């Protein structure tokens, strides 16, 4: 059966670290959605490894890694990451595979991503979505409008050439005659067709055969539930289903195959780009946490926005994903914070809301109700068990469990793979 690791906030919760740790016990690690707009940084023995497309499970040499049909893949980025694995001595041959049904991201998609953001901002940055400009949204748009190209199309290059030319012509009708050399792109992809061939599989058959053979599967979610196209703070969201439902459509597996939904929760909240953020902090307090937590995007390098933990968000994403367990990350970052808050409710027109509102207009008028906790002012780096944590940290964790109704099983107290406490 399968377990899935899902972000419970607006991304950057530290999912990659848990995937890396848990993948040691799994046969297959699969990604189901998103593209190179995802970013996972893993620290092993003090060395940082940043991944965008390739699952974090690649560091476990016993695990097979799969990029599922729900992804959109920019092949130059894929091959750059493969080269990075090779340089670090990480073996990937015969254990890294790409779905033949995955859609392709072209440079034209990235150009259109930038043009769309510029069009939205029009001099007012708060009107733009704040995408990574990696072409993900335009690629999913091509897919939804039935004009996209898939990995399997590379092996029928005459048809591929005709369809890519048509895609570019359609984008020029929409955005004008931007600079783009279609002949150079086609020449590159003719080479990529042979380069990618050893990685390509029928992932739907592969995944379902793996279940039939009794393999253990770990699904690595990208982005997070509050960025989900349906359930996030639309339109300030990603372009795919980044909650548990995306695993079924993005890998071609039935819902009953997923038996564990692990929610990853940062001990405070961050988000990158534009969009609402009810518990957001500003000024020196935000900057201190940003610096302490190294809160800069793995993919973009942009400084992340910082806020207190928001339990309204966690209860909402818990409903959608039915988390069986939680991984609380970056607890150590709060160690120098004398007073810590948790947003426990939203009030709108004087009444407490039952759940997270769909309307951004309503959300903008909500008042956050907070509970305040005493900080612990203690370095957690040497804590190896829950009992060794300061009492104030235990109070904070226990209250998160009470407010969410979910068990916290893993607690991150440092960057390294070994800095993870398992709560009894």
N, C-alpha and C positions, 0 to 999 in steps of 0.2 A: 504494500500500500504506500501512499505518498504523504509526505508532510510538505507544507508550504510555509515560507517565511515572507511575511507581508509587512510593509511599513504602515504604521497606524496614524501618522501625522502628515506633514507636507514633504516628506522625503529626508534624506541625509540622517536617518536615525542610527545608522551603523549596521545595516542588514548584512553587509559583506562579511563582517567579522564572525557573526553567528553561522553564516553559511559555511565559511572556512572551517570553523570548529566542528559543526555537525556533519559536514561532508565526509569526515574521516570514517563515519559509520554507514555511509550510503554508497550504493553501486552506481547510481546515476544522479547527476545534478543538471537540472534543466531550467532554462529561461523561457518565459511564455509570452512576453510582450515588451514594448518599448524598443529602444535602439541604442545608439551611442550617446544619447542624452542621459543615460544612467551613468553613475560613477560610484565605484566601490573601492575604498582604500583599505588594504589589509596590512597589518604590521606583524612581521614574523622575525623574531630575534633582532628587533630594532630596525629591520629593513622594511621600507614601505614599498608596496606593490599596488599600483593603480590599474583598475580594469574598467572598461566601459561596455563592451559587447560580450566578452567571454565570461561565462559564469565563474564566480569566486571558487567554486569547487575544483577548478583546474589545478589548484595547489596540492590536492590529494591525488597522488599518482595512481591510486587504485580506482578512482572514479571516472566514469565516462560523462562528458559534458555535451549537452545538446542545446542548440539555438533553435527554438520551436517555430512553427508556422506563423505564430502571432507577432513575431518580430519584424522590424524593417531594418535591413542591414546595408550599411555603407561599406562596400568591399575594401576600399583603400584603408579604412580604419580597422577592419577585421584583420587584414594582412599585416598592418603595422603592429597590432597587438600580438599576433602570432610571432612576428619577428622579435618582439620584446620578450616573449616566453623563451624563445630559442636562446637569446643572449643571456638570460638568467639561468639557463640550464634546466628549464622546466619542460619535461617531455609531454608532447601533445599528440604525437602521431598515433592514429588509430584509437584515440580517446576524445577527440573533439569533432563534433558533427554539426552540420547545418541542414535545416529542413529544406527540401526542394520546393515547398510551398511558401517559404518566407518571401516577403516583398523586398525589393531593392530600393535603396536610397541613392539617388544620383546627385552629382554636383548641382544640377539644375534645381533640384529640390532645396538645396542649401541656399542657393541664390534667391529663390522665391521666398524662403523663410525670412531672409534679411529684408527683402523688399516689402513683405507683408508687415513685419514689425515696424519698418519705417513709415509705412502707410498708416498704421494704427496710431503711432505716436504723433506724427505730424507736428512735431515740436513740443508735444506734451507727453513726457515719458510715462505718466501714470495711466495713459490710455493703452499702452502696449501690454502684451501678455507677459513679456519677459522670458521668451523661449531661449533655449541654448543655441539657436540658429544652426542646429545640426541637420535640418531638413526633415525632421521626424513628422511634424504636422503635415507638411505638403505631401510627404510620401504616403501617409495614411489617407490623406484626401484623394490622392490618385487611386489608391486601393478601393476606397468607398465609391468612387465615381466610375470604377471598372476600367480605368486607364493605366493602372500600374503594371509593372513587370516583376515577375518572380524569378527565383533562382533557377527553376527548371527551364525558364525561357532562354537562358544563356546557351543551352545546348541545341537550339534551333535558331542559329544566328541571323539568317535572312529575315525571319519573322521578327526577331528581336530588334534588328536594325530599323525595320519599318515602324514598329510600335514605339521605339524610343524617339524616333524622328517626329512622330505624331504627337507624343507627349510634350516635346519641346515646343512644337508649333502651337499647341494649345496654351502652354504657359506664356508664350509671347503674345498671344491674343489677349491674355488677361493682364500681363504686367508691362507690355511694351517690348521693344526690341533690345533687350539686355544683351550684354556681351557673353557669348557662350559658343565654344567651338565643338559642334556636334560630331565632326569627323574625328577629332582627337579623342573624344569620350568613347566613341564606338571602337576605335583602335585599342584603347586601354581595356575595354570590356571583352574584346575578343581574346586578349591575353588572360584576363581574369577567368574566363570560362574554363580554360584548361587548368589554371591554378587552383580553382575552387573545387574542381571535380572530385578529388579524393576525400573531401569533407562532406559531400552531399549525400543525404539519405532520405528515404521516405520516413519522416519522423512519426507520422501517425501510426504506421505499422510498427516501427521500432519501439515506441513508448508502450503500446498496448501489448506487444510481445514480451516486453520487459516485465510487465505486471503478471502476465501468464507464466513467466519463468520464475516468479517469486522474487524479483529484484526489489531492492529498497530504493525509492525515488524521493529526492529532495527537489522541490520547485523553488526557484529563486525569483521572487517578485522584484520588479524594478519600479522606480518612483514610489508612490504610496497612495493609500486610499483617498486622502484628501486632495489628490491630484487626478483621481479617476474621472474619466470623461463623463460618466453619468452621475457619480456621487460626490465629486469634489466641488470646490468653489468655482463653478462654471461662470464665465469662460476662462478663468485663470487656472487652467488644468492642463494635463498632458493629453495626448491624442489617442490613448488606448485604455483598455480596462485594467486598471492596476490594483484591483481588489481580487478576491478569491475566484470570482467568476471568470476572470481573464485566463486563469490556468486551464480551464476546460476548453475554451474556444482557442486558446493560444497553443495548445499541445494536442488537441484532438482526443481528450480523455473524458470519461464519464465522471460526474460529480462524486459518485460513491467511491471513487478511487482515492479521494483526499480525506484522510482521517485525522490529521493534525493541522490546525491553522495557528501558526505561531506569530503573534504580533510583536513587532519591534517598536519600542517606545523610548525616545530620548528623555532623559530626566528633566529637561526643559524643552522648549519648542523652538524650531527654526523653520524658515522657508526662504527660498531663493526666488527672485523675480517679483512681479507685481501680484496684487490680490489681497483680499482681506486677511487680517491677522489679529483677532480680538485681544489676545494677551500680550501683544507686542510691547517690548521695552525700547526706550530711546536713551540717547545720551551716554553718560559715563557708565551707568549700570549695564547697559547693553554691550558697550565696547569692552568692558572688563570680562564678561562671559564669552564674548566673541574671541577675544585674545586667548583666554584660558582654554577654550575648547577647540581652537584652530578652525573656526567656523568660516571656511572659504570653500567654494564649490570645487569638487574633484574634477568636474568636466569643464566648468567655466572660469574657475578662479575667483568668481565674484564673492564679496563679503555677504554672508547670510544674515538675514534679519533674525532677531533674537527675541524670545518672549518666555513667560512662565509656562509651566506645564498646564495644559488645557484638558480637563477631564470630560468636558462636554464633547469635545472632539473624540476622545478615547471611547466614550460610551457609544457614540454614533458609529465609529468604525468597528467597534465590537459587535454591534447589531448586524452590520453588513457581512462581516467575516466570521462571526462566532468564534472568536479566539479561544483556543483551548489552553494556551499558556502565553505569558508575556516575557520578553527580554527587555529589561530596563538598562539602557546604555548611558555612558558618560556621567554616571553618578559622581565620579571624582571631580568633574568640572565645577560642581557646586560647592566644593570643599572650603573655598575662601569667601563664600557668600554668607554674611551674618544672619540674614533673614530671607527665607524662601517662601514663595507663594504658589498656590495651586488654584487655578480657575475652576470652580466647582459647578457653577450654574450661569445661565444667561437670563437676564431680565429684559423683557420687552413690554413697554407701556405698563410697567409696574408688576407684571406677572412673569413667573418663572416658566421658560419654555420647556416643553417635554423633550425636545431633541434639537439637533443642529438645523437651523432654518435653510431652506433652499434659496430664498430671496436675499441677494446681497444688500438690497436696500434695508430690509429688516435687520440683517446682521450688523450693518453700520450703526444702527440705532440701539443695539443691545448694550446693556450694562453687564460687565462681568462681575460675578460674586466670587470673592476670594477667601481662602483659608490661609492663614500665615503660620509658618513653622520656624523654629529656631535652627540655625545652621550648626554644623558640627566642627568647623574650623580644624579639621584633622586630615592629614594626608592618608588616602585610602589605599595607596599603592601596595602596601604590605599585607592588606587584608586578604586572607585566603578562604574564609568561610563567613557565613552570615553572622555567626556569633561574635566574630572579631570586629564587625562594623560598630562605629559609635552608636550609642543609643538613639541620638537624634536622627541618624540616617535610617535606622530600623523603623522609627516612628513614621518617617516620610514614606518608606516603602510599604509599610503595613497600611497606611492611609490610602495609598494608591490602589492597593488591592480592595479595600473596603469600598472606595468610591466607584471603581470600575466593575467590581464583581468578578474579577479575573485574577488568577494566580500568577505572581511574578516568580518565574523559575530561574532565570539567568540575570545576573547583575554585573554590568561592566564597570570596572574600577580603574581602567587604564587602557592605553592604546594597544598593547601587545596581545597576541593570541592567548597568552597564559593569564591575562588579567580579567578573568571571568569567574565570578562566584556562582555556584549552583545552590540555590536556596532549597532547604529540605522541605 
